[in-house]
Amino acid sequence: MKNKKRIEFDSLGSKKIDKNKLWGAQTQRSLENFKIGSEKIPVELIIALGQQKKAAAEANIELGVLNRKLGTLIIKACNDIINLKLIEEFPLVVWQTGSGTQTNMNANEVISNYIIKKLGGKIGSKEPIHPNDHVNLSQSSNDTFPTIMHVAINELATKDLIPNLKILIKEFQKKKKIFQNIIKIGRTHTQDATPITLGDEFSAFCSQLQTCLKRIEIAKSELKYLAQGGTAVGSGINAPKKFDKVFCKYLNKLTKDNYKPSPNKFESLASHDPLINFSNSLKTLSLSLLKIINDIRFLASGPRSGLGELTLPANEPGSSIMPGKVNPTQIEALSMVCVQVIGNSTTVDLAGSNGHFQLNAYKPVIAFNIIQSVNLLSDGIKSFCNNCLKELKANKEIIDNHLNNSLMLVTALNKSIGYDNAAKIAKKAYNENLTLKEAALKLKLISEKDFDKIVDPKKMI
């Protein structure tokens, strides 16, 4: 049995809509005209849209342009968008108009019809609440959508990404402390180098991630400035004076962060440099994570035919054919997350560079990619930390074998016998499969007593 239809009207004429749905004609047109992909507008943007519509209604009431009774009805409807009770009423895909107008109208229509239904009126009649004249009052899609982009991404990073990144850093700091007295061979160009401690190696990981966190926090701070109040082109046409400030006052009661009006609304509509900058801070984090987890991957290679200096936790069977195999699965998963984020950032870069005149018309794809990146990094970091890093162990026996076997300990002799003589010892040891000490004594370049005194890894870190 087919769903019964109702008729609604917009400026282009009539549209048939599922009688059970609260959206209106403009949402329906978007559904029919943009059958592209399966990527829906992210739920985080819908929550932010509910917050934005609520704050706008409260600002309009305070500024005397919206009847308090009607405004209160809008506010109550917005609460049910924020708490996701109406999430099924937001069906639109990312691949729509580049301003996000249809998603903004989706919210306006749903709020209007939700209130009319509650009041027992005729859905679609736009009485007593009109989607444009009341719900969208003092607003345009062109300032609404960039506002919710900033709010959704900023709040999500505050709630998930930054806490998980801080936990990851803390876990690396714990490992650094545990490993601080384990002397191992360093490696440059993937070849043996002079000794360091395993704690030194992990201290680099800590520092790298701490710096990434700072970059993210700095970039994130730019997202506090909102386009709301710029309306269609940045001039603020049809919005009352001080709407932007009053709007932020009410929005800040709904959010974790504190938002302020953008000092230049023309810039906030025409370009999205703060979001591009934030996206690139996520890309830098991904690049750093790839370096770190690849080092861990290779240090844990083996267990008998690789470096084997680290031991990974055995979370699941690693092979369908090779019994007993343990693979770096958490590292592989996080690696895939990182390359996805890097790709997302490239999309955001290109989208951000293509704003034309007074509007960037790539808003939905910018928001979609950054929100996906934040969610993937948050989840990937948490999974890696809990299922790999926490149970990562040092294999002291193999670390000692590699250290004592290394020819690069000869570097300590440079000051005593010179670089060229030290090189002779290293070459002889390598060519004749001798220890450094055996080679040095055969060449009679240093006494046994002096060799033991100088070539001591503990003195070389």
C-alpha positions as CSV (number, residue, x, y, z in Angstrom):
1,M,0.0,0.0,0.0
2,K,1.4,3.3,-1.1
3,N,1.9,6.1,1.5
4,K,-0.8,8.8,1.2
5,K,0.3,12.1,-0.1
6,R,-0.5,15.7,0.7
7,I,0.1,18.7,-1.4
8,E,2.3,21.6,-0.4
9,F,3.3,24.7,-2.3
10,D,6.4,26.8,-2.6
11,S,7.4,29.6,-5.0
12,L,7.8,27.1,-7.9
13,G,4.3,25.5,-7.4
14,S,2.9,22.4,-5.8
15,K,4.6,19.2,-4.6
16,K,3.3,15.9,-3.4
17,I,4.8,14.8,-0.1
18,D,4.4,11.7,2.1
19,K,1.6,12.6,4.5
20,N,3.5,11.1,7.4
21,K,6.5,13.5,6.9
22,L,6.9,16.9,8.3
23,W,9.2,18.4,5.6
24,G,7.8,20.6,2.9
25,A,8.0,21.3,-0.8
26,Q,11.6,22.6,-0.9
27,T,12.9,19.6,0.9
28,Q,10.9,17.3,-1.3
29,R,12.3,19.0,-4.4
30,S,15.8,18.4,-3.1
31,L,15.1,14.7,-2.5
32,E,13.9,14.3,-6.0
33,N,16.5,16.4,-7.8
34,F,19.6,15.2,-6.0
35,K,19.6,11.4,-6.0
36,I,23.4,11.4,-5.6
37,G,25.2,9.0,-3.3
38,S,24.2,7.9,0.1
39,E,26.1,10.4,2.2
40,K,23.5,12.3,4.3
41,I,24.0,15.6,6.1
42,P,25.8,14.6,9.3
43,V,23.8,14.4,12.5
44,E,26.2,16.8,14.1
45,L,25.1,19.5,11.6
46,I,21.4,18.8,12.3
47,I,22.0,19.2,16.1
48,A,23.8,22.5,15.4
49,L,21.0,23.6,13.1
50,G,18.5,23.0,16.0
51,Q,20.7,25.1,18.3
52,Q,21.0,27.8,15.6
53,K,17.3,28.0,15.0
54,K,16.6,28.1,18.7
55,A,19.1,30.9,19.4
56,A,17.8,32.8,16.4
57,A,14.2,32.6,17.7
58,E,15.3,33.8,21.1
59,A,17.3,36.7,19.6
60,N,14.3,37.7,17.4
61,I,12.0,37.7,20.5
62,E,14.4,39.9,22.5
63,L,14.9,42.3,19.6
64,G,11.1,42.7,19.2
65,V,10.8,41.3,15.6
66,L,9.1,38.0,16.6
67,N,6.0,37.5,18.6
68,R,6.9,35.9,21.9
69,K,4.1,33.2,21.6
70,L,5.2,32.2,18.1
71,G,8.9,32.3,19.1
72,T,8.3,30.1,22.1
73,L,6.7,27.5,19.9
74,I,9.7,27.6,17.6
75,I,12.1,27.2,20.6
76,K,10.2,24.1,21.8
77,A,10.3,22.5,18.4
78,C,14.0,23.2,18.2
79,N,14.6,21.2,21.4
80,D,13.3,18.1,19.7
81,I,15.7,18.7,16.8
82,I,18.6,19.1,19.2
83,N,17.7,15.9,21.1
84,L,17.3,14.1,17.8
85,K,13.6,13.2,18.2
86,L,13.0,14.5,14.7
87,I,16.2,13.2,13.0
88,E,14.1,11.1,10.5
89,E,12.7,14.3,9.1
90,F,16.2,15.3,7.8
91,P,16.7,13.0,4.7
92,L,18.8,15.2,2.5
93,V,22.2,14.2,1.0
94,V,25.5,16.2,1.1
95,W,25.4,16.5,-2.7
96,Q,22.9,19.4,-2.9
97,T,23.1,23.1,-3.4
98,G,26.6,24.3,-2.3
99,S,25.1,26.9,0.2
100,G,23.2,24.2,2.1
101,T,20.0,26.2,1.4
102,Q,17.9,23.0,1.1
103,T,19.0,21.7,4.5
104,N,18.3,25.1,6.1
105,M,14.8,25.0,4.5
106,N,14.4,21.4,5.6
107,A,14.7,22.7,9.2
108,N,12.5,25.6,8.6
109,E,9.8,23.4,7.1
110,V,10.0,20.7,9.7
111,I,9.8,23.3,12.6
112,S,6.8,25.0,10.9
113,N,4.9,21.8,10.3
114,Y,5.8,20.3,13.6
115,I,4.2,23.2,15.4
116,I,1.2,23.3,13.1
117,K,0.7,19.5,13.8
118,K,1.0,20.1,17.6
119,L,-1.6,22.9,17.4
120,G,-4.0,20.6,15.4
121,G,-3.8,22.7,12.2
122,K,-3.3,21.7,8.6
123,I,0.3,20.6,7.8
124,G,1.7,22.7,5.0
125,S,-0.6,25.6,5.5
126,K,2.2,27.7,7.0
127,E,-0.2,29.0,9.6
128,P,0.4,30.2,12.2
129,I,4.1,29.5,11.7
130,H,5.7,30.3,8.4
131,P,9.0,28.5,7.5
132,N,10.5,31.7,6.0
133,D,8.8,34.6,7.7
134,H,9.0,33.2,11.2
135,V,11.5,30.3,11.5
136,N,14.0,31.8,9.1
137,L,13.5,35.4,10.3
138,S,16.6,37.6,10.4
139,Q,18.6,34.7,8.7
140,S,19.7,33.5,5.3
141,S,21.0,30.0,4.4
142,N,24.2,31.9,3.5
143,D,25.0,32.8,7.1
144,T,23.1,30.0,8.8
145,F,25.0,27.1,7.2
146,P,28.5,28.5,7.9
147,T,27.5,29.1,11.4
148,I,26.4,25.5,12.0
149,M,29.5,24.3,10.3
150,H,31.7,26.1,12.8
151,V,29.5,25.1,15.8
152,A,29.2,21.4,14.8
153,I,32.9,20.9,14.1
154,N,34.1,22.9,17.1
155,E,31.8,21.2,19.5
156,L,32.6,17.8,18.1
157,A,36.4,18.4,18.5
158,T,35.9,19.6,22.0
159,K,33.8,16.6,23.0
160,D,35.6,13.8,21.3
161,L,38.9,14.5,19.4
162,I,40.8,16.6,21.9
163,P,40.0,14.3,25.0
164,N,41.0,11.2,23.0
165,L,44.2,12.8,21.8
166,K,45.1,13.9,25.3
167,I,44.5,10.3,26.6
168,L,46.8,9.0,23.8
169,I,49.5,11.5,24.7
170,K,49.2,10.5,28.4
171,E,49.6,6.8,27.4
172,F,52.7,7.6,25.4
173,Q,54.1,9.5,28.4
174,K,53.5,6.4,30.6
175,K,55.4,4.3,28.0
176,K,58.2,6.9,27.9
177,K,58.6,6.6,31.6
178,I,58.5,2.8,31.6
179,F,61.0,2.6,28.8
180,Q,63.4,5.4,30.0
181,N,66.2,3.0,31.1
182,I,66.1,0.6,28.2
183,I,69.1,1.3,26.1
184,K,68.7,0.4,22.4
185,I,70.3,1.1,19.1
186,G,69.2,4.2,17.3
187,R,68.5,4.1,13.6
188,T,68.9,6.8,10.9
189,H,68.1,6.1,7.2
190,T,66.7,2.8,8.6
191,Q,70.3,1.8,9.3
192,D,72.1,1.3,12.6
193,A,73.1,4.5,14.4
194,T,74.3,5.4,17.9
195,P,72.4,4.3,21.0
196,I,69.4,6.0,22.5
197,T,66.9,4.8,25.1
198,L,63.5,3.4,24.1
199,G,62.2,6.2,26.4
200,D,64.0,8.7,24.1
201,E,62.2,7.2,21.1
202,F,58.8,7.5,22.8
203,S,59.6,11.0,24.0
204,A,59.7,12.0,20.4
205,F,56.3,10.5,19.8
206,C,55.0,12.4,22.9
207,S,56.4,15.7,21.7
208,Q,55.1,15.3,18.2
209,L,51.6,14.6,19.4
210,Q,51.7,17.5,22.0
211,T,52.6,19.9,19.2
212,C,49.8,18.5,17.0
213,L,47.4,19.1,19.9
214,K,48.5,22.7,20.2
215,R,48.1,23.2,16.4
216,I,44.5,21.8,16.6
217,E,43.6,24.0,19.6
218,I,45.0,27.1,17.8
219,A,43.1,26.3,14.6
220,K,40.0,25.5,16.6
221,S,40.0,28.9,18.3
222,E,39.2,30.5,14.9
223,L,35.9,28.5,14.7
224,K,34.5,30.6,17.6
225,Y,33.7,33.4,15.2
226,L,30.4,33.0,13.4
227,A,28.9,34.3,10.2
228,Q,25.4,34.7,11.7
229,G,24.0,38.2,11.1
230,G,25.6,38.5,7.6
231,T,22.4,37.1,6.0
232,A,22.6,36.9,2.2
233,V,25.9,38.5,1.2
234,G,27.4,39.7,4.5
235,S,25.7,43.1,4.7
236,G,23.1,41.9,7.3
237,I,20.1,42.9,5.2
238,N,16.8,42.0,6.9
239,A,18.4,41.3,10.3
240,P,17.9,43.8,13.1
241,K,20.8,45.7,14.6
242,K,22.9,43.7,17.1
243,F,21.2,40.4,16.0
244,D,24.6,38.7,15.8
245,K,25.6,39.6,19.4
246,V,22.2,38.7,20.8
247,F,22.2,35.4,18.8
248,C,25.6,34.5,20.2
249,K,24.4,35.2,23.7
250,Y,21.6,32.7,23.4
251,L,23.7,30.1,21.4
252,N,26.3,30.1,24.2
253,K,23.7,28.8,26.6
254,L,23.4,25.7,24.4
255,T,27.0,24.9,23.6
256,K,30.2,24.0,25.4
257,D,32.2,26.8,23.8
258,N,31.6,30.5,23.7
259,Y,31.0,32.0,20.3
260,K,31.3,35.5,19.0
261,P,30.2,37.4,15.9
262,S,32.7,37.3,13.0
263,P,34.3,40.8,12.7
264,N,33.8,40.6,8.9
265,K,30.7,38.8,7.7
266,F,31.5,39.3,4.0
267,E,34.6,37.1,4.6
268,S,32.7,34.5,6.6
269,L,30.3,33.9,3.8
270,A,32.7,34.1,0.9
271,S,35.5,31.9,2.3
272,H,36.1,29.2,4.8
273,D,39.8,29.7,5.7
274,P,39.3,28.9,9.4
275,L,37.8,25.5,8.5
276,I,40.6,24.9,5.9
277,N,43.1,25.7,8.6
278,F,41.4,23.4,11.1
279,S,41.2,20.6,8.5
280,N,44.9,21.0,7.8
281,S,45.7,20.7,11.5
282,L,43.9,17.3,11.3
283,K,46.0,16.4,8.3
284,T,49.2,17.2,10.2
285,L,48.0,15.1,13.1
286,S,47.4,12.2,10.6
287,L,50.8,12.6,9.1
288,S,52.4,12.5,12.6
289,L,50.4,9.5,13.6
290,L,51.4,7.7,10.4
291,K,55.1,8.3,11.3
292,I,54.6,7.2,14.9
293,I,52.6,4.1,14.3
294,N,54.7,3.0,11.3
295,D,57.8,3.2,13.6
296,I,55.9,1.0,16.1
297,R,54.8,-1.3,13.3
298,F,58.4,-1.9,12.2
299,L,59.9,-2.1,15.7
300,A,57.3,-4.8,16.4
301,S,58.0,-6.7,13.1
302,G,58.7,-10.4,13.5
303,P,58.4,-12.0,15.9
304,R,61.5,-13.9,14.8
305,S,62.4,-12.5,11.4
306,G,62.0,-8.8,12.0
307,L,63.2,-6.2,14.4
308,G,61.1,-7.6,17.2
309,E,62.0,-4.9,19.7
310,L,58.4,-4.3,20.7
311,T,55.7,-6.9,21.3
312,L,52.2,-6.2,20.2
313,P,49.1,-7.5,22.1
314,A,47.5,-10.5,20.4
315,N,43.9,-9.2,19.9
316,E,42.8,-11.6,17.2
317,P,44.1,-14.3,14.9
318,G,46.2,-12.6,12.2
319,S,45.7,-15.1,9.3
320,S,43.2,-17.4,7.9
321,I,45.9,-19.8,6.8
322,M,48.9,-19.2,9.0
323,P,48.2,-20.4,12.6
324,G,49.5,-18.3,15.5
325,K,50.1,-15.2,13.4
326,V,49.7,-11.8,15.2
327,N,49.3,-8.8,12.9
328,P,49.5,-5.0,13.7
329,T,45.8,-4.7,13.1
330,Q,45.1,-1.6,15.2
331,I,48.0,0.2,13.5
332,E,46.6,-0.8,10.1
333,A,43.1,0.5,11.0
334,L,44.5,3.8,12.3
335,S,46.7,4.1,9.2
336,M,43.7,3.8,7.0
337,V,41.9,6.5,9.1
338,C,44.9,8.8,8.6
339,V,45.1,8.4,4.8
340,Q,41.3,9.0,4.6
341,V,41.7,12.2,6.7
342,I,44.6,13.4,4.4
343,G,42.3,12.8,1.4
344,N,39.4,14.6,3.1
345,S,41.7,17.6,3.8
346,T,42.6,17.7,0.1
347,T,38.9,17.9,-0.7
348,V,38.4,20.7,1.8
349,D,41.4,22.6,0.4
350,L,40.0,22.4,-3.2
351,A,36.5,23.3,-2.0
352,G,37.7,26.2,0.1
353,S,39.7,27.6,-2.8
354,N,36.7,27.8,-5.1
355,G,34.5,30.4,-3.4
356,H,33.2,32.9,-5.9
357,F,32.5,36.5,-5.1
358,Q,30.3,36.8,-2.0
359,L,29.7,33.1,-1.4
360,N,31.6,29.8,-1.2
361,A,29.2,27.2,-2.6
362,Y,31.0,24.1,-1.3
363,K,29.7,24.3,2.2
364,P,28.1,20.8,2.6
365,V,31.1,18.9,1.3
366,I,33.5,20.9,3.5
367,A,31.4,20.2,6.6
368,F,30.9,16.5,5.7
369,N,34.6,15.9,5.2
370,I,35.8,17.6,8.3
371,I,33.1,16.0,10.5
372,Q,34.1,12.6,9.1
373,S,37.7,13.3,9.8
374,V,37.1,14.4,13.4
375,N,35.0,11.3,14.0
376,L,37.4,8.9,12.4
377,L,40.4,10.3,14.2
378,S,38.5,10.3,17.6
379,D,37.5,6.7,17.2
380,G,40.8,5.5,15.6
381,I,42.9,7.1,18.3
382,K,40.8,5.6,21.0
383,S,40.8,2.2,19.5
384,F,44.6,2.2,19.0
385,C,45.3,3.5,22.5
386,N,43.0,0.9,24.2
387,N,43.7,-2.1,22.0
388,C,47.4,-1.7,21.2
389,L,49.4,1.0,23.0
390,K,48.3,0.2,26.5
391,E,49.5,-3.4,26.2
392,L,52.6,-2.7,24.1
393,K,55.7,-4.3,25.6
394,A,59.5,-4.0,25.1
395,N,61.4,-7.1,24.2
396,K,64.5,-6.5,26.3
397,E,66.4,-9.5,25.1
398,I,66.1,-8.6,21.4
399,I,66.8,-5.0,22.1
400,D,70.1,-6.0,23.9
401,N,71.1,-8.3,21.1
402,H,70.7,-5.5,18.5
403,L,72.5,-3.1,20.7
404,N,75.5,-5.3,21.3
405,N,75.7,-6.4,17.7
406,S,75.7,-2.9,16.3
407,L,78.8,-1.6,14.5
408,M,77.9,2.0,15.2
409,L,79.1,1.8,18.8
410,V,82.4,2.4,17.2
411,T,81.4,6.1,17.0
412,A,82.5,6.5,20.6
413,L,86.1,5.9,19.5
414,N,86.2,8.9,17.2
415,K,87.7,11.2,19.8
416,S,90.3,8.7,20.9
417,I,91.6,7.2,17.6
418,G,90.0,9.4,14.9
419,Y,87.2,8.9,12.4
420,D,89.3,7.0,9.9
421,N,90.7,4.5,12.3
422,A,87.3,3.9,13.9
423,A,86.0,3.3,10.3
424,K,88.7,0.7,9.8
425,I,87.5,-1.2,12.9
426,A,83.9,-1.1,11.8
427,K,84.7,-2.4,8.3
428,K,87.0,-5.2,9.6
429,A,84.3,-6.3,12.1
430,Y,81.7,-6.3,9.3
431,N,83.8,-8.1,6.7
432,E,85.2,-10.7,9.0
433,N,82.1,-11.2,11.2
434,L,83.9,-10.0,14.3
435,T,82.8,-8.0,17.3
436,L,84.0,-4.4,17.4
437,K,86.3,-5.3,20.2
438,E,87.9,-8.2,18.4
439,A,88.4,-6.1,15.3
440,A,90.0,-3.2,17.3
441,L,92.4,-5.5,19.1
442,K,93.4,-7.3,15.9
443,L,94.2,-3.9,14.3
444,K,96.1,-2.8,17.5
445,L,94.4,0.6,17.4
446,I,93.4,0.7,21.0
447,S,94.0,-1.3,24.2
448,E,91.4,-3.7,25.6
449,K,91.1,-1.6,28.8
450,D,90.5,1.7,26.9
451,F,88.1,0.0,24.5
452,D,86.0,-1.3,27.4
453,K,86.1,2.1,29.1
454,I,85.1,4.1,26.0
455,V,82.7,1.8,24.1
456,D,80.0,1.7,26.8
457,P,76.4,2.2,25.6
458,K,75.5,3.7,28.9
459,K,77.9,6.6,28.3
460,M,76.6,7.1,24.8
461,I,73.0,8.1,25.5
